[in-house]
Amino acid sequence: MKHKAILYSDFNCPFCYALEERLVGLRLAPSVEWRGVQHAPQMPVPMQLANLGFAQSIEREVVMVKDLMPEIDIAFPIGKPNTLKAIQYSIAASRHEPLLGLVFRHTLAREFWVNGEDISDEAFIKTVAHQFQFDSLRVDSAAESEADRWQREWQHLGTGSVPTLVRDDGEILMGLQPVEVLKAFFGE
């Protein structure tokens, strides 16, 4: 039996970025409903340079991701952005055009994790949206409400962790998992 799952993910988490790349590579992304959440809502807008301790923490996370998934294209960012606007714009894009919205979201993640762009910057998000001909893309109250609902649902799970996959039968899987574990989780 093939399962579907909800993925609670934050753009500024390297493990989330890597898991989403792995799900795409395994062609499991169509079985996943993405729900963007903020595991660190206190991150500033605009993104600020990380102090030495925080920079070392980010570096450790990226090195761990590279150890778990050497094939991933990922760089060491100079800080971590607040991701609320990126989440809200991703919701709006997916409502407008689901498949293109998915590619838009993946592009935002790559812009941060590969190119170091500040995805808390609404002007930058709109530049990316323009690449997808989403020139009229706006965050409305429905996108804001959906982002709030997803945040509350994730907090209610009580894991405090991203990425978190919740399968359609309630089974939970956290973190960046190996290919075999993901295939088994989805019934592949």
C-alpha positions as a printed Julia matrix, in Angstrom:
188×3 Matrix{Float64}:
  0.0    0.0     0.0
  1.37   3.37   -0.97
  1.03   6.03    1.68
  0.72   9.78    1.51
  2.19  12.12    4.11
  2.27  15.68    5.34
  5.73  17.22    5.58
  6.27  19.97    8.14
  9.34  21.81    6.92
 11.17  25.11    7.4
 13.13  26.79    4.62
 16.0   27.66    6.97
 16.59  24.06    8.1
 19.28  22.27    6.04
 17.82  18.87    6.95
 14.43  19.97    5.56
 16.07  21.19    2.35
 17.94  17.9     1.98
 14.88  15.76    2.73
 12.82  17.61    0.14
 15.6   17.13   -2.42
 15.7   13.43   -1.55
 11.9   13.1    -1.86
 12.05  14.74   -5.3
 14.89  12.43   -6.35
 12.93   9.37   -5.21
  9.82  10.64   -7.03
  7.94  10.64   -3.73
  7.18  14.38   -3.79
  3.7   13.81   -5.33
  2.84  11.73   -2.23
  3.75  14.6     0.08
  1.71  17.61    1.13
  4.2   20.3     2.14
  3.36  22.52    5.09
  5.83  25.27    5.8
  6.41  26.11    9.45
  8.83  28.27   11.37
 10.94  26.35   13.84
 12.83  29.6    14.53
 10.28  32.43   14.13
 12.59  34.81   15.98
 14.95  35.02   12.98
 15.22  38.62   11.78
 14.04  40.37    8.63
 16.31  41.11    6.87
 18.61  38.17    7.51
 21.59  39.19    9.63
 25.1   37.84    9.59
 25.48  35.03   12.08
 27.78  35.63   15.01
 30.68  33.19   15.44
 28.82  30.67   17.62
 25.74  30.66   15.39
 27.89  30.43   12.25
 29.67  27.39   13.7
 26.29  25.81   14.49
 25.1   26.36   10.9
 28.38  24.94    9.59
 27.98  21.8    11.75
 24.44  21.3    10.43
 25.55  21.66    6.8
 28.48  19.27    7.33
 26.06  16.73    8.85
 23.75  17.08    5.84
 26.69  16.57    3.47
 27.72  13.45    5.44
 24.17  12.05    5.19
 23.63  13.12    1.59
 26.93  13.79   -0.21
 25.23  14.34   -3.56
 23.34  17.43   -2.39
 24.24  20.9    -3.63
 24.43  22.99   -0.44
 26.61  25.85    0.76
 27.33  27.5     4.11
 24.91  30.43    4.47
 25.99  33.61    6.24
 22.95  33.51    8.52
 19.42  32.16    8.7
 16.41  34.16    7.53
 12.95  34.53    8.93
 10.89  32.29    6.64
  7.31  33.5     7.16
  7.05  35.46    3.89
  8.64  32.61    1.9
  6.06  30.23    3.39
  3.15  32.57    2.69
  4.25  33.24   -0.9
  4.72  29.5    -1.45
  1.14  28.93   -0.31
 -0.11  31.66   -2.66
  1.91  30.27   -5.59
  0.64  26.72   -5.02
 -2.95  27.93   -4.91
 -2.46  29.79   -8.17
 -0.7   26.95  -10.02
  0.09  23.81   -7.95
  2.91  22.32  -10.01
  4.59  25.64  -10.73
  4.11  26.55   -7.06
  6.08  23.45   -6.09
  8.95  24.44   -8.4
  8.77  28.03   -7.07
  9.09  26.72   -3.5
 12.03  24.48   -4.37
 13.68  27.41   -6.14
 13.35  29.6    -3.03
 14.95  26.86   -0.93
 17.82  26.46   -3.38
 18.32  30.23   -3.59
 18.98  30.2     0.14
 20.91  26.94    0.54
 22.96  27.13   -2.66
 23.26  30.86   -3.39
 22.88  32.32    0.12
 20.03  34.66   -0.85
 17.93  36.29    1.86
 14.51  34.69    1.43
 13.05  36.88    4.18
 13.31  39.78    1.7
  9.92  40.23    0.05
 11.49  42.02   -2.92
 13.75  39.03   -3.54
 10.79  36.63   -3.27
  8.94  38.73   -5.86
 11.99  38.57   -8.16
 11.86  34.77   -7.98
  8.09  34.88   -8.52
  8.68  36.95  -11.67
 10.84  34.12  -13.06
  7.73  31.94  -12.9
  5.46  34.63  -14.36
  3.82  35.05  -10.95
  3.96  38.84  -11.37
  0.64  39.39   -9.62
  1.43  36.98   -6.77
  0.35  38.44   -3.43
  0.0   37.15    0.08
 -3.65  37.44    1.05
 -5.44  36.74    4.31
 -6.15  33.16    3.18
 -2.41  32.44    2.75
 -1.69  34.08    6.1
 -4.41  32.0     7.79
 -3.17  28.79    6.23
  0.4   29.47    7.39
 -0.92  30.15   10.91
 -2.97  26.93   10.86
  0.03  24.86    9.73
  2.17  26.39   12.49
 -0.45  25.51   15.14
 -0.84  21.94   13.77
  2.92  21.39   13.87
  3.17  22.8    17.4
  0.28  20.56   18.46
  2.23  17.49   17.26
  4.68  18.25   20.05
  7.77  17.03   18.2
  9.39  20.46   18.07
 11.35  19.08   15.15
 11.65  19.73   11.44
 11.5   18.01    9.1
  8.59  15.93   10.34
  6.62  13.57    8.1
  3.16  12.5     9.26
  1.84   9.56    7.26
 -1.85   9.21    6.42
 -2.17   6.52    9.12
 -0.63   8.8    11.78
  2.88   7.31   11.77
  5.53  10.0    12.33
  9.05  10.1    10.89
 11.45  12.89   11.86
 14.69  14.11   10.41
 16.64  13.44    7.24
 16.14   9.73    6.69
 17.99   7.25    4.46
 16.48   6.25    1.12
 15.47   2.79    2.37
 13.65   4.2     5.39
 11.73   6.69    3.24
 10.75   4.03    0.72
  9.46   1.79    3.51
  7.61   4.7     5.15
  5.77   5.43    1.88
  5.21   1.73    1.08
  7.44   1.76   -1.99
